[in-house]
Amino acid sequence: MKSIQNPTVWKRTMTQHTAAGLNVGFVPTMGALHKGHLSLMERAKAEQDLLAVSIFVNPTQFNDPKDLRNYPDRIEKDIATLTDIGADYLFLPSYEDLYPDNYRYTIVETDLSGQLCGKNRPGHFTGVLTVVLKLLLLTGAQAAYFGEKDWQQYKLIKGMAEAFFLNTEIISCPVVREDSGLAYSSRNELLSSIERRQAAQLFEVLSTYAQKPCDQAAESAAQELTGKGFKVEYLQQDEGRLLAAVQIGSVRLIDNVRITTFSS
Ligand code: AMP
C-alpha cells in the first residue's frame, strides 16, 4: 500500500490510474478502523480495480472541541489493517493540505442539514460536505462508499453529488453490528464496559419499534430509551427508517433501523 500526504501528488496518482482505464473505489474515513469501515472497503475492492482509502479527522465537522480532542487516533494500527486487507492507496492529508483556504469556502445545504443530527450540531454537515467534496474531487473515483449507519450523512452526500454533477457514484452499505447489536463505531472505544452493554439496548429498542410501526413508534421508543438511562437527542421516523441520536455518559451514538411494514 502506498501512503500519500500531498493532495497534488494524490490527485496526479489517481488521475494516472483512471486515465489508464482503471476504476478506483474510494472509502473516506476518520480512522480508528473497525468492521464497519472494512465492510465498505471489501465492497469497494470487490467492485473496482483499485481501493483508495483516506484517513482524516476533519476538524471542521466537530462542533464540540472536546469531542475532537477525544477522537481516537490509531494510525499505526490502521495502516497495518489496511495493508492486511490489500488497500492500494492511503491518503493522509493534514488540515493545511486539505484547507489551503483555511475553510473560507464551504458547501452549505439548506434543508436536511438543519434536521436530525444537524439540529444540535450547528455547522456539522457543512464541515462534512465541504471535506467530502474536496476528497471526491481530488480522488476522481468511479465510486465512493458510505455507511448507512450515518444515514443522514449518506443522503446529504448523495444529494451533493447529484447537485454538482460529480462523476463519482455514491454507494451506500448496510450497518455492520457487533454480536450485541451495537453498531460498530470509532466512538464505542470511549464507552466503559457497563456503558457498552447499555449501548446495545439502543438497537434492541429501535428494532422492536421498527417492527411494530405506528404513529407513536418514535415517541414510545424515545420514552423507553429514556427509562433505560439514555439521554435521547432525537428519535424520529424518516423515509421508512427509525433514526436516533443518544448520549450515554459523555459519548454520543447514532443508529437507525429500517421500518418493517407488513401488508395484510
Ligand atoms: P467515519 O470514520 O466514522 O467517518 O466513517 C467512515 C465511513 O464508515 C462512513 O461512511 C460511515 O458511515 C461508515 N461506517 C461507520 N460505522 C459503520 C458501521 N457500523 N457500519 C457500516 N458503515 C459504517
Boltz pocket constraint, residues with backbone or C-beta under 6 A from the ligand:
constraints:
  - pocket:
      binder: B
      contacts: [[A, 28], [A, 29], [A, 30], [A, 31], [A, 35], [A, 36], [A, 37], [A, 39], [A, 40], [A, 145], [A, 146], [A, 147], [A, 148], [A, 149], [A, 150], [A, 173], [A, 174], [A, 175], [A, 176], [A, 177], [A, 183], [A, 184], [A, 185], [A, 186]]
      max_distance: 6.0
